[in-house]
Amino acid sequence: MLVAATIAGFTSCSDDNDEPKLFELPEEMKTMTPASGLTMISNGQSLSDVTLLYTPAPDGKTATLVIEGSNAEVGKSRADNPVIAPGDVLPGTATVILNITPKFEADRATFEGDSESTYCTFHYDGNITSTTINVNFTNIVMKNGVIFSTLSFTDSDVDHMLELTYNAAPLIGKMVTFKPNSSNLTKGILTLAGQTLDLSDLLKTAQLPVDFSKIAKIPTPGVLPGTPSFDLPVVLGEGNSFSGSAETDFVTFKYEGTVATEKLVLNITEAKLKNAPLSENKWYVPQYFYNEDTWEYEGNPVHFVWESSAKFNIDLGGGWVLPLPPSALVGMMLQMGLIPQGDETASVTQMLSRALKTVEFRPDGNIVAGYVDKGLVGGPVIQSPAGLAQYVVAADGTLLLFLNPQAIIMNVMKAQNETAKSRAVDFTQYQATIDGLAEMLVKCVNQGFPISYAKGIYQAPEEEGESGSYIDTDENISVYAGTEFILPLLKAIAPIFNDEEVRQTILDLAGQNEDFADMTPTLDGILKSLPEVVEKTTKIEAGLILTKPTVPETSAE
């Protein structure tokens, strides 16, 4: 970047008087047809029986375009169901005059704007080169409110605003497209989908050490849980209103709303999953506490299983190495007090119990959590808003989790890549790994993250090589990401830890934390063992243990 800036500086110094030459409008008036360089599209329809008279202004900055169809009966009243008839360029209109003020580029001039004819309003855009002129008419709406062309609505488009609710809760980050029936404009199709999340500009300014272009544009979940895109036929009544009932593979629902060129209102009501076995209870997170009677911790909210024929080698110093099974090692790390809490520290297990209180798998497909901000002991329980997370039951024991990235992505992107700042590690050598992970995760955002659930609590095997089992308590469920999801991610990441420079970067960061400083030699052995442990993994699960009844009030340790 420094070299590029230096070169640019010298170039700007030497070429201050050489501004880039921009395209200039043709100076001569001319008539064009599709056979001589004209492309004319109206409402997606390419017109062949049309001419265009191009007239430039004397200053060369503006121009007039007179677009005329072959229909001799210009100005005749349109039909009740207007169409772009042969010879017309807009419904009922054979002549349109555009006064344009283009923007100039190196090889062309572009233009766009909004205008109206006798019967409709419309948007236009196009470009002019030395030999061609392209014109495109879109967003055609009759002056009586009848929508003639396809319109797309989002909550971020001020010209085509979407106001969407799902069981009375606002739903953001979605797109609803209205496509009218060309043969009967009282009918149309609403396409309900997620709005593609464009992170291109954000990634450009984030100054990340690797290329994240694979996640520059993320297809997001649809409006209806489990269905990325859904076509909903509607019949327009007075004021372009519509209502009715419908269903997808997963959801039944009712709907009502209105559509106009500037705004689409869609309220989805009485939405209900066809299969919702987890919605029968409000699930509580077990409260983690130390029981002095049994001399052990109880109420563990963490479900974690990691079975591998390889073990982590823990360097105890003096040539002593302790091999530990993965579940045992991670279990110990989950109990370590590493998270600052005032003047004390808390373990991951403790913080989870303090911060997350309840989880509801609601009948309409929303997941709502009760949580305590920052996990403060005794803090008020806050309900997360509906629409942040949704789910459907894909099969017995399996659900698909859908996250709304528009609501959470900004918090994720705030995280700084301290590793890249602390050492000059060349992460570009792992670009293929990063791309593979990005593609996998982007697909899951749109189509759902696979999550398993099972009745009871997992009991680890007593002997190495045996399989664990679930203890049916009838009061608990375990909800977790399983081997088929986690293991491919780990296998993609694990080879990175064969790189000594990467390991040293992590050790340096750990050494900056006084709680980790004395464990640096141990951590190095763990990182070295990780690739083999992952390669020989046969089962790995990570998630929550939830319980039915309200947990007795016992102070969390």
N, C-alpha and C positions, 0 to 999 in steps of 0.2 A: 504493500500500500504506500510505503514511503517513497519507493522508486517511482511508482505511478504518479504520485503527487508532485515529485520533483520534475518529472518529464512534462507534466501538465503545466507546471509553473514556467518552465523555459518556453514551452510552446505558446503560452498566453503572452509572454513578454515579446516574443518575436513576431507574433501574428495579431497584435492588438488592432491593427487597421484592416485585417482580413476577416470580416464577418462572413459566416456561411451564407451562401446564396440560396434564396428561397424561390419557390415556384411563383411564376407570375401568370395572372389570368390571360387567356388568349385575347388579343386586342380586337379581333374581327367578330362581327355578328355572324352567326351560322345556325342552320337548321339541321337537326340530327334525328335519325331514326334507329331502331334496333339493328338495321343493316349497316349503319355507318357510325357505330361507337356508342349508341345510347343503350343503357340498361334501365328499365323502368319496372319496379316491383311495387304492387299495391296490395296490402294485406296478405303478403306471401305469394301472391299470384304474379307471375311474369307476364307483362303486357307486350304484345307484338304489334297491335294496330294503334300506334301512338307516335307522335312527333314532338320534338322539343325545339323551341326557338330560344337560342342563347344570345343575350344582349348585355355586353359589359358596360359599366359606367366609365365616363372619361377618366376618372382618377385611378382606374384599375384595381380598386379595392372592393367593389361591390358588383353585383350583376342581377339581372332579371331573367328568370326561367319561365317561359310560357309553355305549359305541357297540355297537349290537346289530343283527345281521342278522335276516332273517325266518326263517332256518333253525331249525326247532323242535328238531332233534336236536343240541343243543349238547353238546359233549364226546364225540361219537362218534369212534372211531378213524379216522385219516385213511387215504387210499388209499396204495399204494406210491409212486405218482407223484402227489404232492399238487397240488391246484389250489385256487384260490379259487372254490369252487362257489357257485352262486346261493344267497343266504341267509347266506353266510359273509363275514367281513371280513378274515380271515387263513386260511391253509391249515388246514382242519379245525376252525376256531374261529369261532363266531358272535357271541361277546361279548368285548369288550375294555374294560378300565377303566383310564383314565389319570388320575393325580393330577398336576396341572400347577401350576408356579409361573411365571407369564408375566413377560415383560419389557414394560414399558409405553412406548408411543410417543404421539404427539399424537392419533392417530385410531384406534389399535388396540392390542391386546396380542398379542405373539407368544410362541410356546413351541416347545420341541423337547427331545428326549431319547431314551433307549434303554430298551426294555422287552422283555418276553417273554410268550408265551402257553404253552399246554400243549405245543405242538409246535415252536415256533420262537422265535427272537429277531428283533427288528426295531428300526428307527429310526422316530421319528415327529417331525413338525413341523407347524405350522399357525398360525392367527391367529384372533382374536376381535374383531368389531366390534359395534356396538350392534344390528345386525340379522342378521349372518352369522357362521358358524363354518366354517373350513376345516381339514381334517385330511388328512395325507398319510403313508402308511406306505411305507417304503423299506428297502433292505438286509435283506430277509427271508431268513433262513438257518434251515433245519430243524435241530433239535437233534442229529440224526444226521450233520450236516455237509453235507447236500445244500443247495446254494445255489439259492434260489428266485427271486431278483430280480437285476437287472443291477447289477454292482459295478464301480467304476473304481479302479484302483490306480496310485499314483505313489510316487516315492522321497521325497516331502515330506509324505505323508499318514500320520501315525502310526497311524490307525485302519484304513487300507487300504494297507499298505506294499507297494511293488513292489521285488523283488530280481531284477534283470535283468542277464544277461551275454550278450556277443556274442563267440563264439569265445574264451571264458574270460575276456574283459576286461569289467569292470563298465561298464555303460552307464547314464548318468544323464540326467535331463531328459526322460523318456519317460512315456507313459501306456498302460496295457494295461487294456482294459475286457472283463469277462467277462459275456456274455449267455447265460443258460441257455435251453435249448429247452423251451418251456412244455408240450409234449406228451411230452417224454422228458428228464427232468432228469439223465440220465447223459450227455447231450450238451450242447454249447454252442459259442459262437463267441468267440474272443479277437480283439479289434480292437487292432492294434498301431499306435501313432501317437506323434507328438511331443506333449509337454505344452506347452500355451500358456504362454509366458513373460509374466507380468504385471508390468510396470514402473510401474504407476500410482503407487504410494506412493513409489517411488524418484524418479520425475520430479517429484512434488509437492515433495519436499524438496531437489531439486537446484538450485532457484532459477535455472533457465535463462532466458535473455532472450527465447526464442521458445517457441511451443506445439509440443511433440513428442507430442501425444496420438495421432498416427497410428501411433506405435510403442509406445503404452502396452501393447498386447497383441500379442505376436509369435507366430504359428503356427510351430512349429519342425519340423525334419526328422523323418521317421518312424524307426522302429526299424531297418527294412531299407533299405539304400542305394537311392535312386531311387524309393522308394514312400512317399509321405506317410502313407498309411493302408492297412492290409492286414488283411483278415478271415481268420482261421485257424480252421477248424472243428476241434474236439477232442472226444474221447470220454473221459469220466472213468472211471478204474478205482478200485481200492482206495485209500482215503485221498484221493480227489479228485485222483489223479495222472493225467497225460496224457503222451503222447509220439508221435512220428511224424516224417514228412518232408514238405516242401512246397517250392514255388518261386514266385517273382514273375517279372515280365518281365526282371529283371536278375540275380536271385540264386537259387541252390539252397541248401537248408539242412535240417538236422535240428533237432528241438526236444524238450525234456522239461521237466516241472515239476509243480507242485501248486498248487491254489487253495483258499483258505479265506477266511472273511469278513475276517480281520485281515491276511492276507498272501498275495500271489501270487508264486511263484517261477517264473521262466522262463529257461531256459538254451538259447540258440541255438548250435548246434554245427555244425561242418563247413560253415559258410557260405562260398560261393564264387561269384564273379561269373561269369556266363556268357561274358562278353567282357572280357578283361583284358590287352590287348597290352602295356601299360606295366609289368606286374608281372614281366616276364621278367628285369629287371635291378634292382639297387640303384643308384640314380642319385646321382652325386656333384656337388657344386657346384664348378665350376672355381675354383682358387685364384688370386686376382688378385695379380700381382706385376710388378715392373719388370725387364725383360730388358735388361741393359746392352749385350748384343751387337747387339740390333736398335734400341736407343734408343726403346723403346715398351713400354707395358703389355700384358701377355698374360693369358689366362685370364679374360676378362670374363664374369661370371655374369649380366649384365643383358641381357634382350631388350627393346629399345625401338624402336618405329617410330612416327613421326608425320609424315604427309604432308598438306600443306595448300598451297593456291595463295597464301595470305597468309603474311607473315613477321613476326617480332617485331622491333620497332624499338628498337635499343639506343642510348641517348643517351650519346655519348662526350664531350659537353661542347664548348663553342665552336661550337655549331651543327652538329657532326658527328653523323650518325645512321647506324648500321650495321644494315642489315636481315639477320636471321639466320633460316634455316629452323628450324622447331620442333625437329626431331631434333637438329640441331647445338647449339641452345641448351640443351636438356635434357641432352644428352650432356656438355656442359661443366659444368653444375650438378651432375651425378652425380659428377664428378671433384673437385669442390671440397671441401676439408677443412673441414667445418662441424660435425662431430659430436665433442664432447669425448671424448678417450681418454687419461686420465691427464693428463700435461703436454702432450700433443699433440692434434691433431685428425685425424679420419679422414673420408674421403669416404663417400657412401652405398654406392658400389661396393665400397670396401674393407671397410666394416662388414658388408655382406651376405656377402662371402666369408669374413670372420672368424667371423661368428655362425652361419650356416647351412652345414652340412657335407654332409648327405645327405638324400635324399627317397626314400621307398619308396611306390610305389603297389601295395599288397599285393593278393593274389588275392581276399581276402575283402571288398574295398572300403574298407579303412582306409588312410588316408594317415598315415605316421609319419615324423617328421623327426628327424635328428640335429643338435643345435645346441650351441653354446658359450654359456653364460650371459654376457650383457653383451658378447659378442664379444671376450673377453679372449684375447690371443695366447697360445697354449700351454695354454689352459684345457681341462678335461675335456669330452668330447663326451657330451651327455645325450640319451637317447631320449625323445621325446614319447610320452605314453600313447595307446594305441588308443582310439578313440571321440571324439576331439576334432574330427577331420575325416574325411569319407568321400567316396567318389566312385563314379560309374558312367560307363561309356562310352556316350554317347547315340547316337553315329554315328562313322564314321571321321573322326578328326581333331578330335572334340569330346567333352568330358566335362562332367559336371555335378558341381560341388563343393558339398558339404553341410558347413556348420560347426555345431558344437554351441554355441549361444549361452549356455546355462546355465553352460558351463565357461569362457567368455571374456568375457561381458558385463560383469562387475564390473570387470575391468581397463580396459575401454573407458570405462565411466562415471566412472572416477577422474579422467579428463582434465578440467581446469578450462578454462572458456571465458574465457581471459585477454583476448581481443579485446573481449568485452562489458564487462569490468571496466575496461579502459584508456580507452575512449572511449564517449560516449553515442550509439552508433549505433543507430538504430531498425530492428532486424532484423525487426520484425513486418510491415514492408512486403513482406518476402520470404516470408511465410507460405505462399502458394500453391506457391512453388518448393520450400520445405522439405517440404510435404505430399506433393508429387509424388515427390520423391526418397525419402521415407520409405516410401511405398507400393511403389515399385519395389524397394527393398532388402528390405523385409519379405517380399515375394513370393519373392525369390531365396533368402532364408533357408529358406523352407519347400520350395520346388521346385527349388532348386539354382542356383548361380552358373555361367553358361556359360563354360567355359574351353576354349581351343583348344590343340592340340599338333601339332607338325610335326617331321619328321625333318630334322636338319641345323641350320645356323646362317644366319640371315637376312643377306643381303648388300644393303646400301643401293644404290640406283641411282647410277651415275656422273654422269649428266646430269639436271638438273632437268626434271621432267615425265615421266621414265621410271619404270617399275615395278621394284621390287627383286625378289630371288629368293632361294631357299634353297640354300646350298651343302651338298650331301649328303656329310657327313663319315663317316656310318655309325657314329659314336661319340657323337653328340650329338642331343638333342631340345630344342626350344624349347617351353615351356609358358607360355601367356600369356592374359590377358583381351583380347578383340578389340574391333574397332570397334563391333559391334552392341551391346556392353555399355557400353563406356567413353564413346562419343560422346554418347548420350542424357544421361548424367550431366553431361558437360561443357557440353552445350547448355543444360541446366537451370540450371547454376551461372554460366556465363560472363556473362550480362547484369548480374549483381551488380557486376561490376568496371567497369561504366559509371558507377557511383556514386562521385563524388569522395571522399565521406566514408569509404566503405569502403576505397578505395585508401589514403587518408591514415592510416587506422587500421593497415593492414598496414605502411606505411612507418614509422610510429612504433614499432611492435613490432620491425621489422628494425633500426631505429636503436639499439635497446637492446643489440643484439649487436655487439660490436666488429668481428667478422668481416664483418658486413653493413653497418656504418655508412657506409663509403666508397662503397658500391654503391647507396645509396638513389636517386639520380637514374636509374641504369640500371634499377633495379627498377620505378620508376614507369612508364617507357616499356614495359616488359614487360607490366605489368598493364593499361595502356591498350590494348595490341595484342591482348590475349587474346581478347576477344569476336569480333573479325574472324577471327583465326586459327582459332578453334573453328568459326565459321560456315562457313569454307571448307575444313574438314578433310575429306579423302576416306578416310583410313586412319589408325588409331591402335591400337597394340598395346603392352602392357606386361607383362613377366613374367620368367621365368628361363631361362637356358641350362643344361642339365644334361648330364653326360657319363657314359659307362659305366665306364671303368677308374678305379681309385683314382688320385687326383692325386699326382704326386711331391711329396715333402716339400720345399717351398721357402718360405722366410719371406715372409709377406705384408707388403707395404709399406704 
